[in-house]
Amino acid sequence: PALEVNPSHPILDLMDKESDEERFADWAHLLLDQALLADGAQLEDSAGFVRRMNEMFVALKA
């Protein structure tokens, strides 16, 4: 499988500016999980996906 990304997407802009390696990894993991879901796959760790999503939403508000 291939993952195609739009280099102009605002999420990639956020990732480019992210200095925290753990948060960057969470962004990358979220993008991969979203691609898998969009392709019809099931996630191995759906609870982790929800946790990462919630943490990122809270971080964006701060």
PDB file as gemmi writes it, atoms N, CA and C in Angstrom:
CRYST1    1.000    1.000    1.000  90.00  90.00  90.00 P 1                      
ATOM      1  N   PRO A   1       0.829  -1.203   0.000  1.00  0.00           N  
ATOM      2  CA  PRO A   1       0.000   0.000   0.000  1.00  0.00           C  
ATOM      3  C   PRO A   1       0.866   1.257   0.000  1.00  0.00           C  
ATOM      4  N   ALA A   2       0.319   2.315  -0.541  1.00  0.00           N  
ATOM      5  CA  ALA A   2       1.025   3.597  -0.600  1.00  0.00           C  
ATOM      6  C   ALA A   2       0.211   4.651   0.127  1.00  0.00           C  
ATOM      7  N   LEU A   3       0.902   5.553   0.772  1.00  0.00           N  
ATOM      8  CA  LEU A   3       0.260   6.674   1.455  1.00  0.00           C  
ATOM      9  C   LEU A   3       0.609   7.937   0.688  1.00  0.00           C  
ATOM     10  N   GLU A   4      -0.396   8.554   0.115  1.00  0.00           N  
ATOM     11  CA  GLU A   4      -0.187   9.805  -0.600  1.00  0.00           C  
ATOM     12  C   GLU A   4      -0.605  10.953   0.300  1.00  0.00           C  
ATOM     13  N   VAL A   5       0.228  11.982   0.371  1.00  0.00           N  
ATOM     14  CA  VAL A   5      -0.091  13.146   1.193  1.00  0.00           C  
ATOM     15  C   VAL A   5      -0.017  14.404   0.342  1.00  0.00           C  
ATOM     16  N   ASN A   6      -0.811  15.368   0.723  1.00  0.00           N  
ATOM     17  CA  ASN A   6      -0.798  16.675   0.083  1.00  0.00           C  
ATOM     18  C   ASN A   6       0.186  17.545   0.862  1.00  0.00           C  
ATOM     19  N   PRO A   7       1.336  17.889   0.282  1.00  0.00           N  
ATOM     20  CA  PRO A   7       2.339  18.657   1.021  1.00  0.00           C  
ATOM     21  C   PRO A   7       1.869  20.052   1.418  1.00  0.00           C  
ATOM     22  N   SER A   8       0.770  20.512   0.853  1.00  0.00           N  
ATOM     23  CA  SER A   8       0.234  21.833   1.194  1.00  0.00           C  
ATOM     24  C   SER A   8      -0.856  21.761   2.260  1.00  0.00           C  
ATOM     25  N   HIS A   9      -1.136  20.568   2.771  1.00  0.00           N  
ATOM     26  CA  HIS A   9      -2.214  20.414   3.749  1.00  0.00           C  
ATOM     27  C   HIS A   9      -1.842  21.091   5.067  1.00  0.00           C  
ATOM     28  N   PRO A  10      -2.800  21.766   5.708  1.00  0.00           N  
ATOM     29  CA  PRO A  10      -2.524  22.461   6.975  1.00  0.00           C  
ATOM     30  C   PRO A  10      -1.984  21.547   8.080  1.00  0.00           C  
ATOM     31  N   ILE A  11      -2.370  20.288   8.092  1.00  0.00           N  
ATOM     32  CA  ILE A  11      -1.837  19.378   9.116  1.00  0.00           C  
ATOM     33  C   ILE A  11      -0.338  19.181   8.915  1.00  0.00           C  
ATOM     34  N   LEU A  12       0.102  19.084   7.677  1.00  0.00           N  
ATOM     35  CA  LEU A  12       1.538  18.949   7.434  1.00  0.00           C  
ATOM     36  C   LEU A  12       2.274  20.225   7.819  1.00  0.00           C  
ATOM     37  N   ASP A  13       1.628  21.368   7.663  1.00  0.00           N  
ATOM     38  CA  ASP A  13       2.228  22.619   8.136  1.00  0.00           C  
ATOM     39  C   ASP A  13       2.408  22.583   9.648  1.00  0.00           C  
ATOM     40  N   LEU A  14       1.393  22.098  10.367  1.00  0.00           N  
ATOM     41  CA  LEU A  14       1.503  21.962  11.825  1.00  0.00           C  
ATOM     42  C   LEU A  14       2.629  21.002  12.199  1.00  0.00           C  
ATOM     43  N   MET A  15       2.710  19.898  11.492  1.00  0.00           N  
ATOM     44  CA  MET A  15       3.758  18.924  11.784  1.00  0.00           C  
ATOM     45  C   MET A  15       5.137  19.504  11.526  1.00  0.00           C  
ATOM     46  N   ASP A  16       5.267  20.284  10.474  1.00  0.00           N  
ATOM     47  CA  ASP A  16       6.554  20.880  10.124  1.00  0.00           C  
ATOM     48  C   ASP A  16       7.046  21.821  11.224  1.00  0.00           C  
ATOM     49  N   LYS A  17       6.114  22.460  11.912  1.00  0.00           N  
ATOM     50  CA  LYS A  17       6.469  23.410  12.969  1.00  0.00           C  
ATOM     51  C   LYS A  17       6.571  22.755  14.348  1.00  0.00           C  
ATOM     52  N   GLU A  18       6.236  21.476  14.425  1.00  0.00           N  
ATOM     53  CA  GLU A  18       6.213  20.779  15.715  1.00  0.00           C  
ATOM     54  C   GLU A  18       7.628  20.465  16.186  1.00  0.00           C  
ATOM     55  N   SER A  19       7.988  20.952  17.364  1.00  0.00           N  
ATOM     56  CA  SER A  19       9.327  20.706  17.909  1.00  0.00           C  
ATOM     57  C   SER A  19       9.359  19.518  18.867  1.00  0.00           C  
ATOM     58  N   ASP A  20       8.211  19.113  19.371  1.00  0.00           N  
ATOM     59  CA  ASP A  20       8.130  17.986  20.298  1.00  0.00           C  
ATOM     60  C   ASP A  20       8.076  16.683  19.499  1.00  0.00           C  
ATOM     61  N   GLU A  21       9.095  15.842  19.650  1.00  0.00           N  
ATOM     62  CA  GLU A  21       9.175  14.610  18.860  1.00  0.00           C  
ATOM     63  C   GLU A  21       8.014  13.659  19.136  1.00  0.00           C  
ATOM     64  N   GLU A  22       7.580  13.600  20.381  1.00  0.00           N  
ATOM     65  CA  GLU A  22       6.467  12.704  20.721  1.00  0.00           C  
ATOM     66  C   GLU A  22       5.172  13.173  20.065  1.00  0.00           C  
ATOM     67  N   ARG A  23       4.938  14.475  20.090  1.00  0.00           N  
ATOM     68  CA  ARG A  23       3.731  15.003  19.458  1.00  0.00           C  
ATOM     69  C   ARG A  23       3.803  14.823  17.940  1.00  0.00           C  
ATOM     70  N   PHE A  24       4.989  15.015  17.360  1.00  0.00           N  
ATOM     71  CA  PHE A  24       5.163  14.787  15.926  1.00  0.00           C  
ATOM     72  C   PHE A  24       4.823  13.334  15.589  1.00  0.00           C  
ATOM     73  N   ALA A  25       5.306  12.411  16.416  1.00  0.00           N  
ATOM     74  CA  ALA A  25       5.016  10.992  16.188  1.00  0.00           C  
ATOM     75  C   ALA A  25       3.519  10.720  16.289  1.00  0.00           C  
ATOM     76  N   ASP A  26       2.850  11.392  17.234  1.00  0.00           N  
ATOM     77  CA  ASP A  26       1.396  11.230  17.350  1.00  0.00           C  
ATOM     78  C   ASP A  26       0.692  11.724  16.091  1.00  0.00           C  
ATOM     79  N   TRP A  27       1.132  12.871  15.559  1.00  0.00           N  
ATOM     80  CA  TRP A  27       0.550  13.384  14.312  1.00  0.00           C  
ATOM     81  C   TRP A  27       0.734  12.363  13.186  1.00  0.00           C  
ATOM     82  N   ALA A  28       1.947  11.835  13.066  1.00  0.00           N  
ATOM     83  CA  ALA A  28       2.231  10.870  12.001  1.00  0.00           C  
ATOM     84  C   ALA A  28       1.370   9.618  12.159  1.00  0.00           C  
ATOM     85  N   HIS A  29       1.238   9.157  13.390  1.00  0.00           N  
ATOM     86  CA  HIS A  29       0.422   7.968  13.656  1.00  0.00           C  
ATOM     87  C   HIS A  29      -1.043   8.238  13.310  1.00  0.00           C  
ATOM     88  N   LEU A  30      -1.523   9.436  13.656  1.00  0.00           N  
ATOM     89  CA  LEU A  30      -2.906   9.795  13.319  1.00  0.00           C  
ATOM     90  C   LEU A  30      -3.133   9.804  11.815  1.00  0.00           C  
ATOM     91  N   LEU A  31      -2.194  10.369  11.077  1.00  0.00           N  
ATOM     92  CA  LEU A  31      -2.337  10.404   9.617  1.00  0.00           C  
ATOM     93  C   LEU A  31      -2.389   8.992   9.035  1.00  0.00           C  
ATOM     94  N   LEU A  32      -1.529   8.121   9.532  1.00  0.00           N  
ATOM     95  CA  LEU A  32      -1.536   6.741   9.047  1.00  0.00           C  
ATOM     96  C   LEU A  32      -2.847   6.047   9.403  1.00  0.00           C  
ATOM     97  N   ASP A  33      -3.291   6.219  10.644  1.00  0.00           N  
ATOM     98  CA  ASP A  33      -4.561   5.610  11.053  1.00  0.00           C  
ATOM     99  C   ASP A  33      -5.723   6.130  10.213  1.00  0.00           C  
ATOM    100  N   GLN A  34      -5.744   7.423   9.936  1.00  0.00           N  
ATOM    101  CA  GLN A  34      -6.814   7.991   9.112  1.00  0.00           C  
ATOM    102  C   GLN A  34      -6.778   7.405   7.706  1.00  0.00           C  
ATOM    103  N   ALA A  35      -5.582   7.235   7.156  1.00  0.00           N  
ATOM    104  CA  ALA A  35      -5.457   6.650   5.820  1.00  0.00           C  
ATOM    105  C   ALA A  35      -5.966   5.209   5.816  1.00  0.00           C  
ATOM    106  N   LEU A  36      -5.630   4.466   6.863  1.00  0.00           N  
ATOM    107  CA  LEU A  36      -6.111   3.084   6.958  1.00  0.00           C  
ATOM    108  C   LEU A  36      -7.632   3.040   7.040  1.00  0.00           C  
ATOM    109  N   LEU A  37      -8.210   3.911   7.865  1.00  0.00           N  
ATOM    110  CA  LEU A  37      -9.669   3.957   7.984  1.00  0.00           C  
ATOM    111  C   LEU A  37     -10.321   4.347   6.658  1.00  0.00           C  
ATOM    112  N   ALA A  38      -9.741   5.325   5.975  1.00  0.00           N  
ATOM    113  CA  ALA A  38     -10.288   5.767   4.693  1.00  0.00           C  
ATOM    114  C   ALA A  38     -10.239   4.648   3.658  1.00  0.00           C  
ATOM    115  N   ASP A  39      -9.277   3.745   3.819  1.00  0.00           N  
ATOM    116  CA  ASP A  39      -9.129   2.622   2.899  1.00  0.00           C  
ATOM    117  C   ASP A  39     -10.017   1.444   3.286  1.00  0.00           C  
ATOM    118  N   GLY A  40     -10.748   1.584   4.397  1.00  0.00           N  
ATOM    119  CA  GLY A  40     -11.659   0.534   4.818  1.00  0.00           C  
ATOM    120  C   GLY A  40     -11.063  -0.469   5.792  1.00  0.00           C  
ATOM    121  N   ALA A  41      -9.845  -0.220   6.243  1.00  0.00           N  
ATOM    122  CA  ALA A  41      -9.199  -1.138   7.182  1.00  0.00           C  
ATOM    123  C   ALA A  41      -9.704  -0.900   8.602  1.00  0.00           C  
ATOM    124  N   GLN A  42      -9.427  -1.859   9.458  1.00  0.00           N  
ATOM    125  CA  GLN A  42      -9.715  -1.703  10.879  1.00  0.00           C  
ATOM    126  C   GLN A  42      -8.401  -1.436  11.598  1.00  0.00           C  
ATOM    127  N   LEU A  43      -8.457  -0.578  12.604  1.00  0.00           N  
ATOM    128  CA  LEU A  43      -7.253  -0.235  13.351  1.00  0.00           C  
ATOM    129  C   LEU A  43      -6.943  -1.313  14.380  1.00  0.00           C  
ATOM    130  N   GLU A  44      -5.657  -1.577  14.577  1.00  0.00           N  
ATOM    131  CA  GLU A  44      -5.243  -2.525  15.605  1.00  0.00           C  
ATOM    132  C   GLU A  44      -5.479  -1.949  16.995  1.00  0.00           C  
ATOM    133  N   ASP A  45      -5.343  -0.624  17.127  1.00  0.00           N  
ATOM    134  CA  ASP A  45      -5.473   0.032  18.431  1.00  0.00           C  
ATOM    135  C   ASP A  45      -6.436   1.212  18.311  1.00  0.00           C  
ATOM    136  N   SER A  46      -7.723   0.911  18.244  1.00  0.00           N  
ATOM    137  CA  SER A  46      -8.708   1.988  18.084  1.00  0.00           C  
ATOM    138  C   SER A  46      -8.761   2.886  19.316  1.00  0.00           C  
ATOM    139  N   ALA A  47      -8.528   2.333  20.501  1.00  0.00           N  
ATOM    140  CA  ALA A  47      -8.515   3.157  21.713  1.00  0.00           C  
ATOM    141  C   ALA A  47      -7.345   4.141  21.675  1.00  0.00           C  
ATOM    142  N   GLY A  48      -6.199   3.711  21.172  1.00  0.00           N  
ATOM    143  CA  GLY A  48      -5.044   4.601  21.028  1.00  0.00           C  
ATOM    144  C   GLY A  48      -5.325   5.709  20.028  1.00  0.00           C  
ATOM    145  N   PHE A  49      -6.032   5.366  18.959  1.00  0.00           N  
ATOM    146  CA  PHE A  49      -6.409   6.367  17.958  1.00  0.00           C  
ATOM    147  C   PHE A  49      -7.276   7.449  18.594  1.00  0.00           C  
ATOM    148  N   VAL A  50      -8.275   7.041  19.350  1.00  0.00           N  
ATOM    149  CA  VAL A  50      -9.169   7.999  20.004  1.00  0.00           C  
ATOM    150  C   VAL A  50      -8.398   8.837  21.019  1.00  0.00           C  
ATOM    151  N   ARG A  51      -7.504   8.207  21.787  1.00  0.00           N  
ATOM    152  CA  ARG A  51      -6.709   8.940  22.771  1.00  0.00           C  
ATOM    153  C   ARG A  51      -5.851  10.001  22.088  1.00  0.00           C  
ATOM    154  N   ARG A  52      -5.161   9.607  21.007  1.00  0.00           N  
ATOM    155  CA  ARG A  52      -4.316  10.565  20.278  1.00  0.00           C  
ATOM    156  C   ARG A  52      -5.156  11.704  19.708  1.00  0.00           C  
ATOM    157  N   MET A  53      -6.306  11.366  19.134  1.00  0.00           N  
ATOM    158  CA  MET A  53      -7.179  12.408  18.587  1.00  0.00           C  
ATOM    159  C   MET A  53      -7.577  13.398  19.671  1.00  0.00           C  
ATOM    160  N   ASN A  54      -8.016  12.892  20.811  1.00  0.00           N  
ATOM    161  CA  ASN A  54      -8.441  13.772  21.895  1.00  0.00           C  
ATOM    162  C   ASN A  54      -7.293  14.633  22.400  1.00  0.00           C  
ATOM    163  N   GLU A  55      -6.110  14.045  22.558  1.00  0.00           N  
ATOM    164  CA  GLU A  55      -4.954  14.816  23.012  1.00  0.00           C  
ATOM    165  C   GLU A  55      -4.601  15.915  22.020  1.00  0.00           C  
ATOM    166  N   MET A  56      -4.684  15.612  20.731  1.00  0.00           N  
ATOM    167  CA  MET A  56      -4.345  16.613  19.718  1.00  0.00           C  
ATOM    168  C   MET A  56      -5.392  17.722  19.682  1.00  0.00           C  
ATOM    169  N   PHE A  57      -6.651  17.387  19.845  1.00  0.00           N  
ATOM    170  CA  PHE A  57      -7.692  18.419  19.900  1.00  0.00           C  
ATOM    171  C   PHE A  57      -7.448  19.365  21.065  1.00  0.00           C  
ATOM    172  N   VAL A  58      -7.138  18.810  22.224  1.00  0.00           N  
ATOM    173  CA  VAL A  58      -6.887  19.637  23.406  1.00  0.00           C  
ATOM    174  C   VAL A  58      -5.651  20.511  23.188  1.00  0.00           C  
ATOM    175  N   ALA A  59      -4.600  19.941  22.604  1.00  0.00           N  
ATOM    176  CA  ALA A  59      -3.370  20.696  22.362  1.00  0.00           C  
ATOM    177  C   ALA A  59      -3.601  21.839  21.376  1.00  0.00           C  
ATOM    178  N   LEU A  60      -4.461  21.637  20.390  1.00  0.00           N  
ATOM    179  CA  LEU A  60      -4.741  22.695  19.414  1.00  0.00           C  
ATOM    180  C   LEU A  60      -5.471  23.867  20.058  1.00  0.00           C  
ATOM    181  N   LYS A  61      -6.284  23.565  21.054  1.00  0.00           N  
ATOM    182  CA  LYS A  61      -7.037  24.624  21.721  1.00  0.00           C  
ATOM    183  C   LYS A  61      -6.142  25.463  22.626  1.00  0.00           C  
ATOM    184  N   ALA A  62      -5.082  24.858  23.147  1.00  0.00           N  
ATOM    185  CA  ALA A  62      -4.188  25.549  24.095  1.00  0.00           C  
ATOM    186  C   ALA A  62      -3.368  26.632  23.429  1.00  0.00           C  
TER     187      ALA A  62                                                      
END                                                                             
